């Protein structure tokens, strides 16, 4: 969707249009995590373009609400990036598309949750290893665990076979937190702002900066390993 064109301001109480609060009341039963900030973010991303009253308040038409509902459904159930969702919605409105676009290769179904026993069984881990991972802060104690926790525990199992225990790698958690602090510092100017455009830009830049830091760390580790082998 192209950026919203300038419009004549609406009357202060336009008939048939909904405020942000009214839109939230319609959509939050189905999408509990939806907030006014998320709605403004979706507006910045071109998912919806609400009208404005003379005093600047956003007003949503019924068609806007349905567009939001479809966008949120595609994001939740099909894990589509917003750009793909926006293009698909525009095609649907223009009569150019009916089927969903193909999913990018990096998008996967929702990871299932694992009970403690399932986690141990699938990772091939002893209960004590999980206890050690929790006590050293590598994992959080929980009733269930996601696939990321499973991958981490599997890695710890592999390391433990070579005598590397959770207590030996807990510094990696601290290193990760320092990297997050670096990203936060770099984006501090954007994060201090409350407008949706700034928050959207910060959300876009954060993973990019994290990826660059990961590249630097990988190169440094490879360099150190090269010296070790030599």
N, C-alpha and C positions, 0 to 999 in steps of 0.2 A: 504494500500500500504506500502510495506516495505521501509525503508530508502533508498534513492538513492544510488546505487552502484557507485564506482569510475569509471569514464569514461575518455576515451581519449579526450583531449580538441579538440573542433571543430576549424576549420579555423576561422579567425576573421570575415569573412563575409559568413557564411554558407547559401547556397542557399535554398530557400523555408521556412526558419525559421523566426520567428517574434520576435522582441524585446518586452520588457514590454510595451513601448509606443504604438507599433502597436497593441498589444493584447488589450490594453485599448481602443484604437480607435474602435476596432471591437465590444467590449462588453459593453462599457458604454452607447450606445444608449438604450440598453435593461436593463442595470443595472447601473443607474446613480451614485449610491453611491460607485461604485467600484473604488479603488485607487491602486497605485503601492504597498503601504503598505499592503493592503488586499490581493493582489496577492502573496506577499512574505509570508504572514501569511498562506494562503492556501497551499503554498509549504511546509512550516514547518509542517502543519497538514497532509501532505501526499496526498492531493487532486490531486496535479500535480507535476511532476518532470521534470522541464525544463532542457535542455542541457546547457552546458557552452562553451563559446569560450575560446581560449587560454588565453585571457586577463580577463576571469572571468565573462563576461556578460551573462545573462540568454537569452536563445533562445528557443522559443516555437514552436513546430510542430503543424500543423493543428489539429491533434488528441488531443493535449493538450488543444487547444482552445475549442474544442467541449466538452472535459471532464470538463473544467471550466464552460462552459455554462450550462451543465446539473447540475453540483454541485450547482451553484448559483441559478438555477431554483428550485431545490429541497429545498434549504435553504429558499428561498423567498416564495414559494408557498405551501410547505408542512411542513415547520418548523422543518426539521430534523436536529439533531445534526450532526456535521461534521464527527464524528466517524462512525455513521450509513451511512452517504453519502459515505464516503470513502470505506467502506466495500461493499456497494451496487455497486459502480462503478467498484471495483475490480471484483466482481462476474459477472457483465455484460461483462466486457472485457474478462473474462475467460469462458464465455458462460454458467455460472451457474445460472443466474437469468434474468428474464424478467420483472416480476411484482415488484412494489415498496414494500419495507419491511413495516411491520406494524409500525404505529407511536407509540412512547412511550405515556403512558397515560397522561403525563404532557404537551403534546404538543397540542395546540388548534388552531383553525382557527384565522385569524387576527381579532383583535378587531375592531369593527366599530367605527366611529366617531359620536359624539353626538353634535347637536347644543345646544346653551344655553337653549332654551325652552325644547328640548328633555331631556337634563340633569336634569333640574328642575322637569319635569314631571315624569321621571323614578325614580328619587331619592325621590320624594315626598317632595321636599324642597321648602321653600319660597324664592323668589328672594333675600331678605335681607340676608338670611343665606349664599347664594352663594357670595353675595357682601362682607360679613364679612370674608368668607374663603379666598377671593382674597386679601382683604385689610390686613389681618394678615399674608399673605405669604404662607398659606397652599395650595392654588391653584393659578395658574397663569391665568390672564385674557387671553382669547383666543376666536377665532371665533368658534372653535369646541373642544370637549374634548374626551379623550379616556376612556376605561373601568376602568382604574385605578382611574381617576378623579371621575367617577361615584361611584365606591366603596367607595372612601374617602368621598364624599358628603353624601352617604347613612349613613356612620358611624357618620358623624356630625349631621345628622337628628336624629339618635337614641340617641346620647349624649345630643342633645338640649332638648329632652323630659325630661331629668333629670337636666336641668339647667346648663349643661356644654356647653359653647359657644366656637366658634372658638378662641376667644382671650384667653380662658383658656388653650388651648392646643397648642398654637403657639410655646411654648418651645420645643415641640416634633420635630418640624422642625429643630430647632437649635441643638437638640440632635442628629438627623439623620445626620446633616452636620458634627458634631464632630466625629461621627462614621466613616463617609467617610474619614475625615481627618486622623483618626487613620489607616485606611486601606491604604490610600495613603502613610503615613509615613512608614508603615511596608513594603510596596512594592517599596519604593523610589529607591532602588538600581536597581531594574528591570526597573522601569519607566524611569530612566535616560538613559538607553541604547536605541539605535535606531534599533537594529537588530530585525528581525521578531520573532526569538525564544524567546527572552526576553519579547517582547510584548505579545506573545501568552501565556507565563507562567504567566504574570501578569493578563491577562484576565481570566485565569483559577483559579488563587488563590483569586482574589478579591471577587467573590461571596462566596467562601468558608469561608473567614475571616468574611464577613458580616453576614453569617449564624451563625457563632460562637458567634459573638457579640449579635445577636438577641437571641440566646439561653441564654446567660448570662443575658440580660435584662429581658427576660421572667421569669427566675428563681428568679431574684431579686424582680420583681413585685409580683410574687406569694408569696414569702416570706413576703413581706410587707403587702399584703392582709391578709395573715394568721394571722399576729400580730393584724391587724385591727379587724378581726372577733373575735379573742380570747379576 
